[in-house]
Amino acid sequence: MTQTEKIERLGKAESMVIEAADIIEECIHMTDLGKRFGDLPDKLRSLASSNDGDSIRNLIRETEYADEEHPVWTRPLVSVKNTDRKDI
């Protein structure tokens, strides 16, 4: 799968999670389930498109820039994952 295909699929996943949140919110509105599951739609929206932490939107951003060279200050001085990547 190419990088472009991954980004497109992740974008589709983001929109589907937001759509699912809308459906859940509509189904639990004005029911007793709203007391127990009322915050679920907001959690799903946050999972899909939050700018902070782990979200599908941030995963898309990471995928877009995965092959680019990152500035030296964003790399750890020592990394188990990148033992061959020396900046100093």
Steps between C-alpha positions, in 0.01 A plus 500: 500500500642837404526797733223680310267200535573481873419868545176465302392196702585669830298805390208271423540335843497842667176599326341163578580530871349849507193368319474217754516755783214694340291183464565394860415846627175495304406154631567569868351849504210525746537143626628344821805389305608861477588492869743212453627561148451875458871576481575226245432717192740767625765237572464365147526848347811563707647169387433594141604861481666632814810711447642374829619148572417189307240556232438395143570858387846490664561156349427651158747782568768253609438291188529807277839593643638151565747507211617858550814598685413645840693780674776389733325637811208260448721192515623342821877499553487127566231274361462126507294524182748713308846386607646590159361852502771715654450876501802605698 
